[in-house]
Amino acid sequence: MRLLVIGGVAAGLSAAARARRKDPSLEIVVLEKGAVVSYSACGLPYFIEGRVRQVDELVVYTPEYFRRERNITVRTGSRVAAIAHARREVALECGERVHYDRLVIATGARPCADGIVGVEQPHVFTLQTLEDGERLRRCLEEKRPRRAVVIGAGYIGLEAADALRRRGLAVTVLERGPWVLGRDDAGLTKTVTRLLELHGVELRLNARVSAIEPDRVAEARCDVVVLAAGLRPNAELAAEAGVQAGRTGAIQVDDRMETNLRGVFAAGDCAETCHLVTGRPAYIPLGTTANKMGRVAGANAAGARERFAGVVGTSIVRVFDAGIASTGLSAAEARREGFDPVSARIESAARAGYFGGRPTSVELVADRGTGRLLGGTVAGEQGADGRINVIAAALHARMNLEQFEQLDLAYSPPFAPVWDPLLIAAQQLIRLL
Ligand SMILES: Cc1cc2nc3c(=O)[nH]c(=O)nc-3n(C[C@H](O)[C@H](O)[C@H](O)COP(=O)(O)OP(=O)(O)OC[C@H]3O[C@@H](n4cnc5c(N)ncnc54)[C@H](O)[C@@H]3O)c2cc1C
């Protein structure tokens, strides 16, 4: 019995490794079109910044490691051109056909050019693969550009802006929407705008880009452009084989990560998942989710019955000194989803004052009728990661505000104040319910 996996990064290799654990006798083959597998795209901004010196530092495992330690065959330079499910085989670009009994599609996503004219020019970069990162860094080191435009204020755009600014470039971020980080959240947008301003990065909202010119984008002059205008799931290969896409455009899977074709699973950035607050399908492509989906897809492809229930949409991004974190729904998003949201935003010290406590802002959103917690944001230089994870756990547990306000959170002056900012925000919100 052979398990074939298409895609050799987070989701694909998690699937392969988990399948091996479940079934030591399974033949497992991973087909990857690129030259490298098992790398951390998440580390690319830090490679651009220079904190990561060599691109190899972002590679976790080699094909040789998988062969030796896991008895998994990883073939690089192997692009799958078509899937013929009736014959249980895939066709590679080179013409070779490879049989499978079970298939995991983990083809990821690609940067979307959003109809922008001029993206093929040599001064335009994306930040998705190791080669993208190497190309941009080479340009920064050899050509020494002075001005950059980043198109898109999602987390990749903000991380790119941060990295380029740290290298001394003048940076302008152009965002087509009225908010940042893909979250309809005026408060969070204000916080990020202020932070960027403070570090000399200009953010222009509602700036729809239609063309990139050799020396400018819209009115912003530049020598380099980073295109970070969003991601498109690589779902076409699957669709051509009869795999159904969901309303998000990504591959539709059930909670076992199986598609509408029996024995064909999908995971990671090419697939959609369930948003546990709305209960509806969502496309939130992140590494953390890709690993979990891949793990479940791999286990089930090897005969297990495991579930991946979904996500609450938790993310965090470093913007200069601060962690900007969010989970669940903003008040505006909650309203659109049919809730009656009420929200409170507070600012308070992240630690005791005599331990250098810095201001942290917390916003919580709850449903007025039921008191159910629906989402939150945390922004600050200290402890934003831990605090957002508490909110995320509460969302998973479908807590209401009264339960949340009673949480036994840790206190000691070097780490937190006696009233944690999360609890202060909860108290404030309870008063408004
Ligand atoms: C700059 C950057 C920063 C990020 N930071 C974070 C972060 O801080 N936190 C976080 O959670 N996530 C982050 N992510 C997202 C995270 O990297 C992705 O969610 C994750 O890599 C998705 O894994 P995947 O396996 O689904 O897809 P991918 O990593 O895209 O891998 C898919 C693979 O499939 C291969 N493939 C596609 N089509 C074919 C084909 N036809 N035949 C053979 N092979 C094929 C591709 O070459 C690719 O190697 C970041 C991403 C980027 C780009």
The ligand as an SDF file (V2000), in Angstrom:
LIG
                    3D

 53 58  0  0  0  0  0  0  0  0999 V2000
    7.0690   35.1950    4.9670 C   0  0  0  0  0  0  0  0  0  0  0  0
    6.1710   34.2380    5.6740 C   0  0  0  0  0  0  0  0  0  0  0  0
    6.0610   34.2810    7.0410 C   0  0  0  0  0  0  0  0  0  0  0  0
    5.2090   33.4190    7.6970 C   0  0  0  0  0  0  0  0  0  0  0  0
    5.1040   33.4770    9.0670 N   0  0  0  0  0  0  0  0  0  0  0  0
    4.2520   32.6390    9.7110 C   0  0  0  0  0  0  0  0  0  0  0  0
    4.1440   32.6730   11.1150 C   0  0  0  0  0  0  0  0  0  0  0  0
    4.8410   33.4430   11.7880 O   0  0  0  0  0  0  0  0  0  0  0  0
    3.2640   31.8390   11.7200 N   0  0  0  0  0  0  0  0  0  0  0  0
    2.4880   30.9480   11.0100 C   0  0  0  0  0  0  0  0  0  0  0  0
    1.7110   30.1930   11.5960 O   0  0  0  0  0  0  0  0  0  0  0  0
    2.6030   30.8740    9.6550 N   0  0  0  0  0  0  0  0  0  0  0  0
    3.4490   31.6970    9.0020 C   0  0  0  0  0  0  0  0  0  0  0  0
    3.5810   31.6030    7.6470 N   0  0  0  0  0  0  0  0  0  0  0  0
    2.7290   30.6630    6.8910 C   0  0  0  0  0  0  0  0  0  0  0  0
    3.3290   29.2820    6.7940 C   0  0  0  0  0  0  0  0  0  0  0  0
    4.6350   29.3500    6.3050 O   0  0  0  0  0  0  0  0  0  0  0  0
    2.4550   28.4630    5.8620 C   0  0  0  0  0  0  0  0  0  0  0  0
    1.1540   28.4590    6.3820 O   0  0  0  0  0  0  0  0  0  0  0  0
    2.9530   27.0320    5.7140 C   0  0  0  0  0  0  0  0  0  0  0  0
    4.2080   27.0030    5.1020 O   0  0  0  0  0  0  0  0  0  0  0  0
    1.9720   26.2350    4.8780 C   0  0  0  0  0  0  0  0  0  0  0  0
    2.4620   24.9590    4.7020 O   0  0  0  0  0  0  0  0  0  0  0  0
    1.9370   24.0550    3.5310 P   0  0  0  0  0  0  0  0  0  0  0  0
    2.7010   22.7910    3.6190 O   0  0  0  0  0  0  0  0  0  0  0  0
    0.4500   23.9960    3.5370 O   0  0  0  0  0  0  0  0  0  0  0  0
    2.2810   24.8510    2.1940 O   0  0  0  0  0  0  0  0  0  0  0  0
    3.6700   25.3420    1.6100 P   0  0  0  0  0  0  0  0  0  0  0  0
    4.6270   25.6690    2.6730 O   0  0  0  0  0  0  0  0  0  0  0  0
    3.3370   26.3940    0.6120 O   0  0  0  0  0  0  0  0  0  0  0  0
    4.2190   24.0570    0.8450 O   0  0  0  0  0  0  0  0  0  0  0  0
    3.5640   23.5450   -0.2700 C   0  0  0  0  0  0  0  0  0  0  0  0
    4.5960   22.8460   -1.1410 C   0  0  0  0  0  0  0  0  0  0  0  0
    3.9330   22.1850   -2.1880 O   0  0  0  0  0  0  0  0  0  0  0  0
    4.7380   22.2480   -3.3400 C   0  0  0  0  0  0  0  0  0  0  0  0
    3.8870   22.0420   -4.5070 N   0  0  0  0  0  0  0  0  0  0  0  0
    2.8620   22.8330   -4.9300 C   0  0  0  0  0  0  0  0  0  0  0  0
    2.3180   22.3170   -6.0560 N   0  0  0  0  0  0  0  0  0  0  0  0
    2.9990   21.1960   -6.3510 C   0  0  0  0  0  0  0  0  0  0  0  0
    2.8990   20.2360   -7.3920 C   0  0  0  0  0  0  0  0  0  0  0  0
    1.9970   20.3530   -8.3600 N   0  0  0  0  0  0  0  0  0  0  0  0
    3.7560   19.2110   -7.3820 N   0  0  0  0  0  0  0  0  0  0  0  0
    4.6970   19.0790   -6.4020 C   0  0  0  0  0  0  0  0  0  0  0  0
    4.8380   19.9690   -5.3990 N   0  0  0  0  0  0  0  0  0  0  0  0
    4.0000   21.0050   -5.3720 C   0  0  0  0  0  0  0  0  0  0  0  0
    5.3160   23.6590   -3.2830 C   0  0  0  0  0  0  0  0  0  0  0  0
    6.4970   23.7580   -4.0530 O   0  0  0  0  0  0  0  0  0  0  0  0
    5.5790   23.8220   -1.8020 C   0  0  0  0  0  0  0  0  0  0  0  0
    6.9040   23.4940   -1.4760 O   0  0  0  0  0  0  0  0  0  0  0  0
    4.4590   32.4600    6.9570 C   0  0  0  0  0  0  0  0  0  0  0  0
    4.5830   32.3980    5.5640 C   0  0  0  0  0  0  0  0  0  0  0  0
    5.4250   33.2770    4.9260 C   0  0  0  0  0  0  0  0  0  0  0  0
    5.5380   33.1980    3.4290 C   0  0  0  0  0  0  0  0  0  0  0  0
  1  2  1  0
  2  3  1  0
  2 52  2  0
  3  4  2  0
  4  5  1  0
  4 50  1  0
  5  6  2  0
  6  7  1  0
  6 13  1  0
  7  8  2  0
  7  9  1  0
  9 10  1  0
 10 11  2  0
 10 12  1  0
 12 13  2  0
 13 14  1  0
 14 15  1  0
 14 50  1  0
 15 16  1  0
 16 17  1  0
 16 18  1  0
 18 19  1  0
 18 20  1  0
 20 21  1  0
 20 22  1  0
 22 23  1  0
 23 24  1  0
 24 25  2  0
 24 26  1  0
 24 27  1  0
 27 28  1  0
 28 29  2  0
 28 30  1  0
 28 31  1  0
 31 32  1  0
 32 33  1  0
 33 34  1  0
 33 48  1  0
 34 35  1  0
 35 36  1  0
 35 46  1  0
 36 37  1  0
 36 45  1  0
 37 38  2  0
 38 39  1  0
 39 40  1  0
 39 45  2  0
 40 41  1  0
 40 42  2  0
 42 43  1  0
 43 44  2  0
 44 45  1  0
 46 47  1  0
 46 48  1  0
 48 49  1  0
 50 51  2  0
 51 52  1  0
 52 53  1  0
M  END
$$$$
